[in-house]
Amino acid sequence: MSERDAGARRLWIRNPLTILAAESAGGLVVEGSRIVELVASGGTPAAPVHETFDASRHVVIPGLVNTHHHVFQTLTRAHPLAINKPLFPWLKALYTVWDKLTPDAFRLATRLAYTELLLSGCTTAGDHHYLFPKGLERSVDIQVEEAKSLGIRAVVTRGSMSVSVRDGGLPPDTLVQDDDTILSDSERVLNLFHDTAPGAMVQIGLAPCSPFAVTKRLMQESAALAERHDCRLHTHLGETLDEEAYCVSTFGLRPVDYLEEVGWMSPRAWLAHGIHFNDAEIARLGKAGVGVCHCPTSNMTLASGCCRTCDLEAAGSPVGLGVDGSASNDNSNLMEGVRHALMLNRLTYGAEKVTHLDALRWATEGSAACLGRSDIGRIEEGREADLALFTLDELRFSGSHDPLAALVLCGAHRADRVMVAGQWRVIDGHPVGLDTRRLREEHSRLARHLFGTV
């Protein structure tokens, strides 16, 4: 037991309806921030407990882990300028409004997205923030503050764009920073916030946005900086055929060749989307241990294509799940993403090849592996007590027989209880200590004021 858990109270989450952990029908014991014991059916904990929670109405799963998001986009959901468009036209349309983003608006967007994730059973929130208009230079600091306030585990990637439309990129001049500014701030936030210890509540990654928005130098120096600070690397890659054409035209390389040239073919890196890879590229990514975040809802919304999840896993790549941006989803519900992952991948591989357990694994253990974490993602002794508890009391579940399958097939979308690092952060379907009605009203008012078209 670690020093931080010494003398902590022991909680027995007792006799769940079902639990996603082998030989644990009697539940589990939490002490401090960790799971310290799994209890067999009909058994009792080996040592006395201070408190018991009756989980007989609950399906208990590991807390979901989100590995790709753009939380600022909650302010531009279903925006008239962008609906019914593929990625590049969608981006160009929204770039014209995103430069109005303010620190106050970003704070509310972050708070709302983190809260949505928690309510969907997500305990670790990964975000890729690449937008730095004037006045928003401290956006990483805001995200860290909001994560700590809500008690959600966070992996905040310091994203970036440095190639504007003037230089042959996609974003406008108002949304980019120069390479030196980006690298300096990346080092600043790594020194301030990045925690490499087991059980870390906040970690920082480096995330140049995409091949069409950053320089080759920024990709290379970000990789070197990540090595020095032992942090993860993240970027969009293989999302659309337009991106592939851009890489061939600009660099004379396909996206995976470009990734290798800039020094990113490493287990330290995980990619968002990863759709348009051929067989040889999948083999190379797997051999290098590069992770891929599958974003099924966004990929269907923008009609980008289908990630070859099973092939990537078979090749050796960790595969996780992400909700992606709330303007291409258009929500922050990872449990809904689990269902979409199951359905979309069955279309690709067949009904017998992808199960509800595969989709849940991608959202938990697979996502944790993308982030390089072995302390979360499973219900197991010694791991962090990050848990999502769902009830099956709604009409949508009536008549279901397999509780775990019902979560996915019948469309669970809101957890009854959520625990992060041994602390309840959602109770009876409500985030602890947060007025969601007030948050919605403030967020909606600001969204209309800054980004409304009327």
C-alpha positions as CSV (number, residue, x, y, z in Angstrom):
1,M,0.0,0.0,0.0
2,S,1.3,3.5,-0.8
3,E,1.7,6.3,1.7
4,R,-1.3,8.2,0.3
5,D,-3.6,5.1,0.9
6,A,-2.2,4.4,4.4
7,G,-5.0,4.5,7.0
8,A,-7.7,5.0,4.3
9,R,-11.2,3.7,4.9
10,R,-12.1,0.4,3.2
11,L,-15.3,0.3,1.1
12,W,-16.9,-2.9,-0.1
13,I,-18.9,-2.5,-3.3
14,R,-21.0,-5.6,-2.6
15,N,-22.7,-8.2,-4.7
16,P,-23.2,-6.3,-8.0
17,L,-25.9,-7.4,-10.5
18,T,-22.9,-8.2,-12.7
19,I,-19.3,-7.0,-12.9
20,L,-16.7,-6.9,-15.7
21,A,-14.1,-8.8,-13.8
22,A,-13.5,-12.5,-13.5
23,E,-14.5,-14.4,-10.3
24,S,-15.7,-11.2,-8.6
25,A,-19.4,-11.7,-8.3
26,G,-19.1,-10.7,-4.6
27,G,-17.8,-7.3,-5.6
28,L,-14.6,-5.5,-4.8
29,V,-13.0,-3.6,-2.0
30,V,-11.6,0.0,-2.4
31,E,-9.1,1.4,0.0
32,G,-7.9,4.9,-0.7
33,S,-7.6,5.4,-4.4
34,R,-7.1,1.7,-5.3
35,I,-8.9,-1.6,-5.7
36,V,-7.3,-3.8,-3.0
37,E,-9.5,-7.0,-3.2
38,L,-11.9,-8.8,-5.5
39,V,-14.5,-10.8,-3.7
40,A,-15.8,-14.2,-5.0
41,S,-19.4,-15.1,-5.3
42,G,-20.8,-15.7,-1.8
43,G,-17.6,-14.5,-0.2
44,T,-16.7,-11.7,2.1
45,P,-13.6,-9.4,2.3
46,A,-10.5,-10.9,3.9
47,A,-10.2,-7.9,6.3
48,P,-12.9,-5.7,8.0
49,V,-14.4,-2.9,6.0
50,H,-15.6,0.5,7.2
51,E,-18.4,0.9,4.7
52,T,-20.6,-1.2,2.4
53,F,-22.3,-0.1,-0.8
54,D,-25.1,-2.4,-2.0
55,A,-24.5,-2.8,-5.7
56,S,-27.2,-5.4,-6.3
57,R,-29.0,-3.1,-8.8
58,H,-25.8,-2.1,-10.6
59,V,-23.7,-3.4,-13.5
60,V,-20.1,-2.5,-12.6
61,I,-17.5,-1.8,-15.3
62,P,-14.1,-0.1,-15.3
63,G,-14.4,3.6,-15.7
64,L,-14.3,4.4,-19.4
65,V,-11.2,6.1,-20.8
66,N,-11.6,8.8,-23.5
67,T,-8.6,9.1,-25.8
68,H,-9.6,11.9,-28.2
69,H,-11.8,14.9,-27.8
70,H,-12.0,18.7,-28.6
71,V,-13.9,20.1,-25.7
72,F,-14.1,23.6,-27.0
73,Q,-16.4,22.4,-29.7
74,T,-19.3,21.9,-27.3
75,L,-20.0,25.6,-28.1
76,T,-20.6,25.0,-31.8
77,R,-22.7,21.8,-31.9
78,A,-25.1,21.4,-34.8
79,H,-23.8,24.7,-36.2
80,P,-25.6,25.7,-39.4
81,L,-22.3,26.6,-41.2
82,A,-21.0,23.1,-40.7
83,I,-23.7,20.4,-40.7
84,N,-23.9,18.0,-43.6
85,K,-20.2,18.5,-44.6
86,P,-17.1,16.2,-44.8
87,L,-14.0,17.1,-42.8
88,F,-12.2,19.7,-44.8
89,P,-15.2,21.9,-45.7
90,W,-16.5,21.3,-42.1
91,L,-13.2,22.6,-40.7
92,K,-13.0,25.6,-43.1
93,A,-16.5,26.6,-42.1
94,L,-15.9,26.4,-38.3
95,Y,-12.5,28.1,-38.5
96,T,-14.4,31.3,-39.4
97,V,-16.2,31.3,-36.0
98,W,-13.7,29.6,-33.6
99,D,-11.4,32.6,-33.5
100,K,-14.1,34.2,-31.2
101,L,-13.3,31.7,-28.4
102,T,-12.6,33.4,-25.1
103,P,-11.1,32.1,-21.9
104,D,-14.4,32.3,-20.1
105,A,-16.1,30.4,-22.9
106,F,-13.4,27.8,-23.0
107,R,-13.7,27.2,-19.3
108,L,-17.4,26.6,-19.6
109,A,-16.9,24.4,-22.6
110,T,-14.4,22.3,-20.7
111,R,-16.6,22.1,-17.6
112,L,-19.6,21.0,-19.6
113,A,-17.6,18.4,-21.7
114,Y,-15.9,16.9,-18.6
115,T,-19.3,16.7,-16.9
116,E,-20.9,15.0,-19.9
117,L,-18.1,12.4,-19.9
118,L,-18.4,11.7,-16.2
119,L,-22.2,11.2,-16.6
120,S,-21.6,8.7,-19.4
121,G,-19.3,6.6,-17.1
122,C,-16.0,8.1,-18.2
123,T,-13.3,8.5,-15.5
124,T,-10.3,9.6,-17.6
125,A,-10.8,12.5,-20.1
126,G,-8.3,12.9,-22.9
127,D,-8.5,16.1,-24.8
128,H,-6.7,17.5,-27.8
129,H,-6.8,21.3,-27.7
130,Y,-5.1,22.8,-30.7
131,L,-6.8,26.2,-30.9
132,F,-4.9,29.2,-29.5
133,P,-6.5,32.5,-30.7
134,K,-5.2,35.7,-29.0
135,G,-6.1,35.7,-25.3
136,L,-6.3,31.9,-25.0
137,E,-2.6,31.2,-24.5
138,R,-3.3,29.6,-21.0
139,S,-5.9,27.1,-22.2
140,V,-4.0,24.1,-20.8
141,D,-4.0,25.7,-17.3
142,I,-7.8,26.2,-17.6
143,Q,-8.4,22.5,-18.4
144,V,-6.2,21.3,-15.6
145,E,-8.1,23.6,-13.1
146,E,-11.5,22.3,-14.3
147,A,-10.4,18.6,-14.2
148,K,-9.2,19.1,-10.6
149,S,-12.4,20.8,-9.6
150,L,-14.6,18.0,-11.0
151,G,-12.3,15.2,-9.8
152,I,-12.0,13.6,-13.2
153,R,-8.7,12.1,-14.3
154,A,-7.3,14.1,-17.2
155,V,-4.8,13.7,-20.0
156,V,-4.6,17.2,-21.5
157,T,-2.6,17.3,-24.8
158,R,-1.0,20.6,-25.7
159,G,-2.1,20.7,-29.3
160,S,-0.9,23.2,-31.9
161,M,-1.3,24.6,-35.4
162,S,1.6,26.5,-37.0
163,V,0.9,26.4,-40.8
164,S,-1.9,28.7,-41.8
165,V,-3.7,29.0,-45.1
166,R,-1.1,31.7,-46.1
167,D,1.6,29.0,-45.9
168,G,-0.4,26.3,-47.7
169,G,-2.2,24.9,-44.6
170,L,-5.9,24.8,-43.7
171,P,-6.4,27.1,-40.7
172,P,-6.5,30.9,-40.8
173,D,-3.7,33.1,-39.6
174,T,-5.7,34.1,-36.4
175,L,-5.6,30.5,-35.1
176,V,-1.9,29.5,-35.5
177,Q,1.2,30.1,-33.4
178,D,4.8,29.9,-34.5
179,D,6.9,26.8,-33.7
180,D,9.0,28.5,-31.0
181,T,6.0,29.8,-29.1
182,I,4.4,26.3,-29.2
183,L,7.5,24.5,-28.1
184,S,8.1,27.0,-25.3
185,D,4.6,26.7,-23.9
186,S,4.7,22.9,-24.3
187,E,7.7,22.8,-22.0
188,R,6.1,25.2,-19.6
189,V,2.9,23.0,-19.2
190,L,5.0,19.8,-19.0
191,N,7.0,21.3,-16.1
192,L,3.9,22.6,-14.3
193,F,1.4,19.7,-14.7
194,H,2.8,16.5,-16.1
195,D,2.8,13.7,-13.5
196,T,4.4,10.4,-14.4
197,A,3.7,8.6,-11.1
198,P,1.2,5.7,-11.0
199,G,-2.3,7.0,-10.2
200,A,-1.6,10.4,-11.7
201,M,-4.7,12.6,-11.9
202,V,-3.2,14.9,-14.5
203,Q,-0.9,14.2,-17.4
204,I,0.2,16.3,-20.3
205,G,0.8,15.1,-23.9
206,L,2.1,16.9,-27.0
207,A,-0.3,17.0,-29.9
208,P,0.6,18.9,-33.1
209,C,-2.8,18.9,-34.8
210,S,-2.3,17.2,-38.2
211,P,0.0,17.0,-41.2
212,F,-1.9,19.9,-42.9
213,A,-1.6,22.3,-39.9
214,V,2.0,22.0,-38.5
215,T,5.5,22.0,-39.8
216,K,7.8,19.0,-40.0
217,R,10.1,20.8,-37.5
218,L,7.3,21.0,-34.9
219,M,6.6,17.3,-35.3
220,Q,10.3,16.4,-34.9
221,E,11.0,18.7,-31.9
222,S,7.8,17.6,-30.2
223,A,9.0,14.0,-30.4
224,A,12.3,15.0,-28.8
225,L,10.5,17.0,-26.1
226,A,8.3,14.0,-25.3
227,E,11.3,11.8,-24.9
228,R,12.9,14.3,-22.4
229,H,9.7,14.6,-20.3
230,D,8.4,11.0,-20.7
231,C,5.1,12.0,-22.1
232,R,2.8,10.8,-24.9
233,L,2.5,12.1,-28.5
234,H,-0.8,12.5,-30.2
235,T,-2.0,13.7,-33.6
236,H,-4.7,13.2,-36.2
237,L,-3.6,10.8,-39.0
238,G,-5.3,8.7,-41.6
239,E,-8.7,10.4,-41.0
240,T,-9.7,11.2,-44.6
241,L,-8.6,10.7,-48.2
242,D,-8.2,14.5,-48.5
243,E,-5.5,14.3,-45.8
244,E,-3.7,11.5,-47.7
245,A,-3.7,13.5,-50.9
246,Y,-2.3,16.5,-49.0
247,C,0.6,14.5,-47.6
248,V,1.4,13.1,-51.0
249,S,1.2,16.5,-52.6
250,T,3.1,18.4,-49.9
251,F,5.6,15.9,-48.6
252,G,5.8,13.3,-51.4
253,L,4.9,10.8,-48.7
254,R,1.8,8.9,-47.5
255,P,0.8,9.7,-44.0
256,V,2.5,6.7,-42.3
257,D,5.7,7.4,-44.2
258,Y,5.5,11.0,-43.0
259,L,5.0,9.8,-39.4
260,E,8.1,7.7,-39.7
261,E,10.2,10.5,-41.2
262,V,9.4,12.8,-38.3
263,G,10.3,10.2,-35.6
264,W,6.8,9.3,-34.4
265,M,6.8,5.5,-35.1
266,S,7.0,4.6,-31.4
267,P,4.8,3.2,-28.6
268,R,4.9,6.7,-27.2
269,A,2.5,7.9,-30.0
270,W,-1.2,7.3,-30.5
271,L,-3.2,8.5,-33.5
272,A,-6.8,9.8,-33.8
273,H,-9.0,8.1,-36.3
274,G,-6.5,5.9,-38.2
275,I,-8.9,5.0,-41.0
276,H,-7.1,5.1,-44.3
277,F,-4.1,2.7,-43.8
278,N,-3.3,-0.1,-46.1
279,D,-2.3,-3.6,-45.0
280,A,1.5,-2.8,-45.1
281,E,1.0,0.4,-43.1
282,I,-1.1,-1.4,-40.4
283,A,1.7,-4.0,-40.1
284,R,4.2,-1.2,-39.6
285,L,2.1,0.6,-37.1
286,G,1.5,-2.6,-35.1
287,K,5.2,-3.5,-35.1
288,A,6.1,0.0,-33.8
289,G,3.3,-0.2,-31.1
290,V,1.6,3.0,-32.3
291,G,-1.8,3.3,-30.7
292,V,-5.0,4.2,-32.6
293,C,-8.1,6.0,-31.1
294,H,-11.2,4.9,-33.0
295,C,-13.8,7.6,-33.1
296,P,-16.9,5.8,-34.5
297,T,-19.5,8.6,-34.0
298,S,-17.5,11.3,-35.6
299,N,-16.4,9.1,-38.4
300,M,-20.0,8.3,-39.3
301,T,-21.1,12.0,-38.9
302,L,-18.4,13.3,-41.3
303,A,-18.6,10.1,-43.4
304,S,-14.8,9.8,-43.1
305,G,-14.7,6.0,-43.2
306,C,-14.2,2.9,-40.9
307,C,-11.2,2.3,-38.8
308,R,-9.8,-1.2,-39.2
309,T,-9.8,-1.9,-35.5
310,C,-9.4,-5.6,-35.5
311,D,-6.6,-5.6,-38.1
312,L,-4.7,-2.9,-36.1
313,E,-5.1,-4.9,-32.9
314,A,-4.0,-8.1,-34.6
315,A,-0.9,-6.3,-35.8
316,G,0.0,-5.1,-32.3
317,S,-1.4,-1.6,-32.1
318,P,-3.4,-0.7,-29.0
319,V,-6.9,0.4,-30.0
320,G,-8.9,2.8,-27.8
321,L,-12.1,4.9,-28.2
322,G,-12.8,8.6,-28.3
323,V,-15.8,10.8,-28.7
324,D,-13.9,13.3,-30.8
325,G,-15.1,16.9,-31.0
326,S,-18.5,17.9,-29.9
327,A,-19.1,19.6,-33.2
328,S,-18.7,16.4,-35.1
329,N,-20.3,14.0,-32.6
330,D,-22.3,16.1,-31.4
331,N,-22.0,15.1,-27.7
332,S,-19.4,13.9,-25.2
333,N,-21.0,10.6,-24.3
334,L,-18.4,7.8,-24.4
335,M,-20.9,5.1,-23.5
336,E,-22.9,5.9,-26.6
337,G,-19.5,5.7,-28.5
338,V,-19.1,2.1,-27.2
339,R,-22.4,1.1,-28.9
340,H,-21.5,2.9,-32.1
341,A,-18.1,1.1,-32.1
342,L,-19.9,-2.2,-31.9
343,M,-22.3,-1.5,-34.7
344,L,-19.9,0.1,-37.1
345,N,-17.3,-2.6,-36.7
346,R,-19.8,-5.3,-37.2
347,L,-20.5,-3.8,-40.5
348,T,-16.8,-4.1,-41.3
349,Y,-16.0,-7.5,-39.8
350,G,-19.3,-9.3,-39.3
351,A,-21.7,-10.0,-36.4
352,E,-19.7,-12.9,-35.0
353,K,-16.3,-11.1,-35.1
354,V,-17.0,-8.1,-32.9
355,T,-18.8,-8.4,-29.5
356,H,-20.0,-6.1,-26.8
357,L,-17.0,-7.2,-24.8
358,D,-14.6,-6.1,-27.6
359,A,-16.3,-2.6,-27.6
360,L,-16.1,-2.3,-23.8
361,R,-12.4,-3.4,-23.9
362,W,-11.5,-0.7,-26.5
363,A,-13.1,1.9,-24.2
364,T,-11.3,0.7,-21.1
365,E,-8.1,-1.4,-21.3
366,G,-7.4,-0.4,-24.9
367,S,-7.8,3.3,-24.3
368,A,-5.6,3.0,-21.2
369,A,-2.9,1.3,-23.3
370,C,-3.0,4.1,-25.9
371,L,-2.3,6.5,-23.0
372,G,0.6,4.3,-21.8
373,R,-1.2,3.5,-18.5
374,S,-1.3,0.2,-16.7
375,D,-2.9,1.6,-13.5
376,I,-6.4,2.2,-15.0
377,G,-8.7,0.4,-17.5
378,R,-9.4,-2.8,-15.6
379,I,-11.1,-4.0,-12.4
380,E,-8.1,-5.6,-10.8
381,E,-6.3,-5.6,-7.5
382,G,-3.7,-2.8,-7.4
383,R,-5.3,-0.7,-10.1
384,E,-6.9,2.7,-9.5
385,A,-10.5,2.5,-8.3
386,D,-12.1,4.1,-11.4
387,L,-15.5,2.6,-11.8
388,A,-18.8,3.2,-13.6
389,L,-22.0,1.7,-12.2
390,F,-25.1,1.5,-14.4
391,T,-28.6,0.5,-13.4
392,L,-31.0,-1.3,-15.8
393,D,-34.2,0.3,-14.5
394,E,-35.2,2.2,-17.7
395,L,-37.7,0.9,-20.2
396,R,-35.0,0.4,-22.7
397,F,-33.6,-2.5,-20.7
398,S,-36.8,-4.2,-19.9
399,G,-36.7,-7.8,-21.1
400,S,-32.9,-7.9,-21.4
401,H,-31.2,-11.0,-20.1
402,D,-27.4,-10.5,-20.2
403,P,-26.7,-7.3,-18.2
404,L,-23.3,-6.5,-19.7
405,A,-24.6,-7.0,-23.2
406,A,-27.6,-4.9,-22.4
407,L,-25.5,-1.9,-21.5
408,V,-24.2,-1.8,-25.1
409,L,-27.0,-3.3,-27.2
410,C,-29.9,-1.6,-25.4
411,G,-28.1,1.8,-25.4
412,A,-27.0,2.7,-21.9
413,H,-26.0,6.4,-21.9
414,R,-26.0,7.6,-18.3
415,A,-24.3,6.1,-15.3
416,D,-25.9,6.0,-11.9
417,R,-22.7,6.2,-10.0
418,V,-19.1,7.0,-11.0
419,M,-16.0,6.6,-8.9
420,V,-12.6,8.2,-9.7
421,A,-9.6,7.4,-7.6
422,G,-11.8,5.9,-4.9
423,Q,-14.1,9.0,-4.7
424,W,-17.7,9.1,-5.8
425,R,-18.0,11.8,-8.5
426,V,-21.5,10.9,-9.7
427,I,-24.2,9.9,-7.3
428,D,-27.8,9.0,-8.4
429,G,-27.0,10.2,-11.9
430,H,-25.9,13.7,-10.8
431,P,-22.3,15.1,-10.6
432,V,-21.3,15.8,-7.1
433,G,-21.2,19.5,-6.2
434,L,-22.3,20.8,-9.6
435,D,-25.5,22.6,-10.6
436,T,-26.0,21.2,-14.1
437,R,-29.0,23.4,-14.9
438,R,-26.9,26.5,-14.2
439,L,-24.0,25.2,-16.2
440,R,-26.3,24.4,-19.2
441,E,-27.9,27.9,-19.1
442,E,-24.5,29.7,-18.9
443,H,-22.9,27.6,-21.5
444,S,-25.8,27.9,-23.9
445,R,-26.1,31.7,-23.4
446,L,-22.4,32.1,-24.2
447,A,-22.5,29.8,-27.2
448,R,-25.4,31.9,-28.7
449,H,-23.6,35.1,-27.9
450,L,-20.2,34.2,-29.4
451,F,-21.1,31.8,-32.2
452,G,-24.8,32.4,-33.1
453,T,-25.6,33.0,-36.7
454,V,-28.8,35.0,-36.2
